Amino acid sequence: MGTVVTILHIVVAVALIVIVLLQSGKSYGLSGSIAGGAETFFGKNKGRTIDALLSKLTTVAAVVFLITSIILAFFK
């Protein structure tokens, strides 16, 4: 059982790194902050963008990583 959780933990860790690296930065200087504010007010499909999907995947991967970390702590 410990080996399976360890392998899952490693896979989730690598996936979490890749997902975070795929996300675009939130600030692009002054123009990014102005455009980001406009996108907040005028963006209708914000929930359907790839950034929203990556954000949700990051949350799921982080929760799974936390759970596997706790399980591995109990095995040792």
Contacts in CASP RR format, 6 or more apart in sequence:
PFRMAT RR
TARGET T0000
AUTHOR 0000-0000-0000
METHOD contacts of the structure
MODEL  1
MGTVVTILHIVVAVALIVIVLLQSGKSYGLSGSIAGGAETFFGKNKGRTI
DALLSKLTTVAAVVFLITSIILAFFK
1 75 0 8 1.000
2 72 0 8 1.000
2 75 0 8 1.000
5 68 0 8 1.000
5 71 0 8 1.000
5 72 0 8 1.000
5 75 0 8 1.000
6 72 0 8 1.000
8 64 0 8 1.000
8 68 0 8 1.000
9 65 0 8 1.000
9 68 0 8 1.000
9 69 0 8 1.000
9 72 0 8 1.000
12 61 0 8 1.000
12 64 0 8 1.000
12 65 0 8 1.000
12 68 0 8 1.000
13 65 0 8 1.000
15 61 0 8 1.000
16 58 0 8 1.000
16 61 0 8 1.000
16 62 0 8 1.000
16 65 0 8 1.000
19 54 0 8 1.000
19 57 0 8 1.000
19 58 0 8 1.000
19 61 0 8 1.000
20 58 0 8 1.000
22 54 0 8 1.000
23 51 0 8 1.000
23 54 0 8 1.000
23 55 0 8 1.000
23 58 0 8 1.000
24 51 0 8 1.000
27 33 0 8 1.000
28 35 0 8 1.000
39 46 0 8 1.000
40 46 0 8 1.000
46 52 0 8 1.000
END
